[in-house]
């Protein structure tokens, strides 16, 4: 598979991931609004914060490292060893679900059973649902390496939609079940998701006429199950050591970045999750398939190195523009967003300052997502270990800085400490990228430079919208608020127009990928 074909499929993965995120957020928003009519906000809060955090943390710690290591393997690997390694996520998931479940039940404050009944059952079932989802990990990794875009879209969309339907039905007819409703729906979701992948590969491997089947590294379903390989080694130890390196990194990242304040975090990181996460996940696969891990750029196929450099430059430019747009316009519209979302209670306190600070964090988050998806795809195991050592040193300085800044400027200090943490990680990745391309003619870091005209448009927009906020928001009535929105829309249009005229290289990249995606959709 050529690098251009891999690039087109990565772009399709990213665009489908973005659409899925939009769908999931829309469904979640509507579902929460419906549920609050029948259940208490305490029950909904426990599900959306406490139990969801248990599930997501278990999943992240159990599989993130395995995904990064196994997605970056070459096409000529022994897939039996890779599948054996991936099946280890299940016992690891059992371990983390038991450990974290004990923490949730005995170390964290347990809700009042009269207000939130069945909390213990919820903890057990959400932990179990994480383990169930891990049963599909070998199938998910195989699908991602083969770039089965439609499978991911259909499986995840179907699971989320049916989970939402089940939740709404139980809330409507059996509201007294409380946490039982969400526990059953979560277990149903993970089981259906795994079933979609298993069913797809069962049918695909049973069809000998399929061209997709002939391209797979397996010929029957039993090939995906744990087995003793011909070489006698249960796993590829190089892959296993790389997994361990990524696991140490994932554990530290979870400690350093978890949390940042309920409503502000949800509003501030919404765009980050919608846009940056699908791009980071999809293009990590692209870089991992195109580049050879741990090998100097001058010793690899130069066509692939050039394509990777061009893609990295365009992604950096896209992340920078998206992040700057959120930061510049977020500063002037944070108060209005919080006023619409929660009324004067949120918009008149420290909320706007927190959200403005988080807008700056989102800019760094965008750049870091792109730089790290390249860095972790190209680093050798030894380089990942050195990165982990720096992360370990960073964790102590982050805690100290968080304490000092929180004492100095309250909740904003914690966000600023996260900005410092993200800035260090970006710097480390930029240094690696610079060293990687130092001996080649390619300069992908040029994507972090803006034309003077576009930079001026951002500065001008920031000034105009800032003045507009002072005079039009948010105590002058709805007409003034609408005028403030109109000013922002004009400035945003001016900024986008300038970007369209000056960033021709990025526009060409985006148009090309959209065209390739449409052609691929027509032929598939």
N, C-alpha and C positions, 0 to 999 in steps of 0.2 A: 504494500500500500504506500503510495507516494505521499510526500509531505503536504502537497496541496490538497490531496483528497482527505488526509487526516485533519487538515485545517478546516475544510468545509464541514466535516462531520462534527468537529469541536464547536464550530459556530452554531450548528444546528442544536447541539446539546445545550449550549449557553442560552440560545433564544427560547428553546422549549422549557428550560429551567426557569427562566424569567417569567414566562407565561404561567407556569405552575405556581410560582410564588404569588403572583397576583391573584390567581384563582383561590389559593389556600387562604390568603389574608382576607379576601372578600367573603368567603364562606365563614371564616372564623368570626369576622365582625358581625355578620348577619345572625349567626348562630348565638353569639353571646348576647346580642340584643333580645333575641327570642327567649333564651334561657332565663334571663334576669326577670322576666315577667312571671315565672313560675317558681324559681328557686332563689334562695338568699344569696346576697353578694358574698357572704363568707364562704359558702360552698364553692361558688365559682372562682373566688380568689384562691382557695386551697388547690383547686385543680389547675388553674392557669399558672400558678407560681410554684407551689411546693411540689406537687406530684409530677408536673411536667418537667421541672428541674431534675427530679430524681430519674425520670426516664431518659432525658437528654444527656445527663452526665454519665449514666451507665452506658448508654450507647456510644458516646464519644470516647470514653476511656477504653471500652472493649474493642472498638473496631477502627478508629481513626488511623492508628499507626499501621494496621494491617492493610488498609486501603491504600495508603500512600506507598507502602513498600511493594505491594503486589500489582498495583496499576503501572508501576514504572519498570516492570520486568520486560525482557526482550521477547520477541515472537518465538525464538527457538528454545525457550525454557522447557523444563519438565513440568507440565501443568499438573500432574498428579501431586508433586511436592507443593506446588502453590495452593492447590485445593486443601491438602492436608494442613497447611499452615493456616488457611482461612477458617477451617473448622475449629481451630483453637480459640476463635472468638467466642464460641458458645460456652465452654467452661469458664473462660475469663469473664464473660457476661454474668454467669451465675455467681462468681466470686464478688464482682462489684455490686450486683443487685442485693446480695445478702449483706455485704458490708455497709453499703449506703442505706439499705433498708433499716438496718440496726441503728444507724446514726439518726435517720429520720424519726424513728420510733422512741429512741431513748436519750439522745443528746439534744435534739431540737425540741422546741416547745410543742407539745401535743395540743391540738385545738380542743375546746370544750365539747365533749360528746353530745351535749344537749343542743349545741349550735351546729356542729359539723359531725354527725354520726358516721360510723363505719370508716373512720380514718385509717385504722390498721389494715382493714381489707383493701383500701385504696392503695396503700403503700405496697402491699404484697402483689396485687394484680398489676400495677404499673411496672414494678420490677420484673414480673413474669413476662409482661408484654415486650420488654426490652430483650429478654432472652429469646423469645419467639421470633422477633425480627432478625436476630443474629443468625437464625437457622437459614435465612435466605442469602447470607453474605457471599458464599461461593458463586451463586447464580447472578447476584448483582455485579460482582467484579467481572465475571465473564461477559455479561451484557455490556458493561462499560468499555471493556477493552475491544469489543467488537462494534462499538458505537451503535447499539440498537436504541435509537432515539425514541421511536414510537412505543417500544415496550415500556420504557420509563414513564412516558407521558400517560399511557393508558393505565398502567398498574397504579401509579400514584394518584392520578385523578379519580379513578374508579374507587380506590380505597378511601380517599378523603370524602368523596361525595356520599358513599354508602354509610360511612361512619357518621357523617352529619345527619343523614336521614334517620339512622337508628337512634342517635342521641335525641333528635327532635321528637321522634315517636315516643320514646320512653319518658321524656320530660313532660310531654303532653298527657300521657295516659297513666304514668306511674311516678309522679313527682316525689312521692314519699320515699322512694328508693335512694334519693340523694346521691352519695358518692358511688353507689352501686352502678348507677347509670353510666357515669364517665369511665369507670373501671371496665365495665363490660364493653363499651364502645371502643376503648383503647385496645383491648385485647382482640376484638373483632377486626380493627384496622390493621394491626400488625400481622394477624393470621391471614387476612385476605391479601395483603401485600406480598407475603411470601408465597401464597398459593398462586398468585398471578404469574410470578417468575417461574415457579416449578411447572405450572401448566404449559406455559409458553415453550420452555425447553423440552418438555416431554413431547409435545406435538412436533416441534422443529426437528428433534433428533429421530423421531419416528418417520420423518418424510425424507427418504433417500434421494428424491428428485430435486429437493430444494438447493439452490446455489448457496444460500446462507449456511445450510447444514454442512456442505462440503468444505466451507471455509473455517468451520469451527475446529478447535484443537481437541475436541472430544467427539466420540461417535455414538455413545449411549449414556443413559442417565447414571448408570453405576460408576462411570468414569469421574463423576463429580463427588462421589462419596469418599471418605477416608480409606486409604489403601496403602499397602507396602509397595514401593516403587521397584523397578528393575535394578536400580543401583543399590538398593538396600537401605538408603537414607530416607527417613520418614519425611523430612523437609529439606529444602535448599538452605543450607546454613548461612550462606551469604545473604539470602533474602530474610532469614530469621534475624540475623544480626542487625540488618537495616531496619527491620520492624522494631527491634528493641531500642534502637537509636531514636526512631520516630516516636515511640511510646514515651520515652523520657521527655522529649520535646512537647508532646501533647499534654502530658501531666502538668508540666510547668506552665504552658499556655493557659490551661484551664484555671490554674491558681491565679495567674496574673491578670486574666481578663474577665473572670466571671463576675457578673453583677453590674451595676451602675445606676440604679434607682428607677424602679417601677415605671411610672407613667412617662417620665422624661426619657428613659431608656427605650421604651416601646415606640414612642414617637420619633426619637432621634435616630434609632437604628433601623427603622422600617425600610427606608430607601436603601440602606446598606445591605439589608437582607434581600431585598427585591432585586437589586442590580448586581452588586459586587459578588455575592456568594455564588450564584450560578456561573458567572464568568470565571471566578477563581477555580471552582471545581472542574469545569469543562476544559479550560486551557491548561490546567495541571496535567490532565490526561494527554493533551496535545504535545506539550513539551516533553513529557515522559516517553512518549512513543517516537518522537522525532530525534531527540538527543540521546546520546549514550552517557549514562550516569558515571560521573567521576573521570571522564575522559576529556583531555584538552580540546578546545574548539578547533585548533589547527589540525588535529589528527582525525577529525570526523568528516563525514560527507559534507562538502562545502555548500551544496545546494540546500541541505537541511539546516545547516547553521545559519545561512542567509535568511531562509524563510522564518526560522525561529527569532532571529534578530528583528526582522520587519514586524512580525506579530507582536513581539514584546514592546517595541517602540509604539505601535498603535494602541496597545492595551494601556500602556503607561499614560499616553496622551488622553485616552478616553477616561481613565480613572481620575486624572488630574482635572479635566474639565468638569466631570460629574461632581467630584469632591468640592471644587471651587464654587460651582453653582449652588450646592447645598450650603456651603459655608457663608457665602456672600448674601444670598437671599434668606438663609436661615436666621441670620442676625437680625434682619429687619422684620421678619414675619413670625418669630418665635412667640411673641406675646399674643399675636392674633390667633395663632394655631392653638395655643393653650386656652385662650378665652373661648374659642368655639368648642374645644374639646371638653373643658370642665368649668367654664364660667369664671367669674371673678376670683373664686377661691384659688384657682391655679395661676391665673394671669397677673394677679396683683402681688403675689409673694415672690419667693426666690425662684419659682419655676422658669420664667423667661431667661434668667441668667444661666441656670443649669442647662437649658436647652440650647442656648447660644454656645456655651462651652462644648456641648456635645456635638454641635455642628462642626466645630474645628476638629474634634476627634474623628468624625466621619471622614473628613478629608484625608487624615493620616491613615485611617482604616482602609480607604479605597486604594491608596498607593501601596500600602503594606500587603494587601491581598494579592496584587499583581506581582510585586517583586518577590514575595515568598513562594508563589505558585511556580515561578521559574526557578528560583534558588533551590527549592526542595526537590524539584525534578532533575536538576543537573548536579547537585552535590553528591560526593562520594560518602560512604559510611563514616569515614574519618572526619570529613568536613562537617557532617551532621553532628557528630559527637562534640566537635569543637564549638559548634553553635550552641549545643545544649549546655556546655560549660559556661558560656557567656550568659545564657538565659538564667542559669542557676545563680550566677553572681548578680544578675539584674534583679532577681526576685527579692534579695535582701535589700538592695538599694531602693527598689520600688516600695517595699513596705515602710522603710524609713521615710522616704519622700512623701508617701501617702499620709503618714502620721503628721509630718511637719506642715504640709500644705492644708490638710484638713483642720489642723489647729489654727492656721493662719486665715484661711478664707472659707471654712466650712465645707459643704458638700461639693462646691466647685473645685476644691483642692483635690478631691479624689479623681475627678475627671481630668484635671491637669496632670496628675501623676500618671494616669493612663496614657495621656498624650506623650509624656516623656518616655514611657515604656515603649510606645509604638514608634516614636522617633528613633530610639536606639535600634529597634529591630529593622526599621527601614534603612538606617545607615549601614547596618551590617550586611543586609541584602544588596544594597547598592555597591558596596565595596566588592562583594563577590562577583556581581555582574560585570563591574569594571575590569576585574582581574580576568574573568572568563573570556571577554572579548578584546583584551588588551593587545594581543598579537594578531588580531584579525582586522580587516578594513571596516567592520560594522560597528556602529555606535548607537545601540538601542536606547541608551540613556538620554539621547536627544529628545525623546518623547516627553521629558520633564521640562522642556523649554517652551514658553509661549511667545507668540509674535507680539511686538509692542502694541499693535492695534488691539488685539484681543485682551491683553493685560489692561490696557486703558479702558476698554469696555467694561471689564469687571470692576475696576476702581470707580468708574463713573456710576455704574449701576448701584454699587454699594453706597456711594454718597447720596444719590437721589432717593433710594428706598429708605435710607436712614433718616433723611429729612422728612420724608413722607410719613414715617412711623411717628415722629415727634408731633406732627400737626394733625394727623388723621386717625391715629390708633391710640387707645381703643375705647375712649370714653366719649367720643363725639357722635355716637349713633351708627346705625347700619349703613347709611348713605356714605358716611366718611370711611367706614371700613371697606365698602365696595370701591370707593375711589382709591384707597390704599392698595387694594388688590389690582385695580386697573393700572396703577403706576408700576407695580411689580411686573405685571404681564407685559407692559410696554418695554421695560428694561430687559426682561428676560428675552423677548423677541429680538431686541437690538443686539444682545449678547450672542444669541444663537446665530443671528444673521452674520455677525462679524466672524464667528467661528467657521461658518459655512464658507465664507469667502477667503479666509486666511489659512485654515487647516485643511488644505486640499488633499494632502496625503492620507489623513485620517478618514475624510469623507469617501475617498476612493476605496479604502480598505473596507469600510462598513458597507458600501454599495456592492462591492465584489462578493462579500460574504453573504449578504442578503440574496443576491442573484444566484449564487451557488446553492444556498439552502432551498430556494424555490425550485430550482432545477432538480435537486435531489428528491424533494417531496413529490414532484411529478413522476419521476422515474421509479420511485420505490412503492 
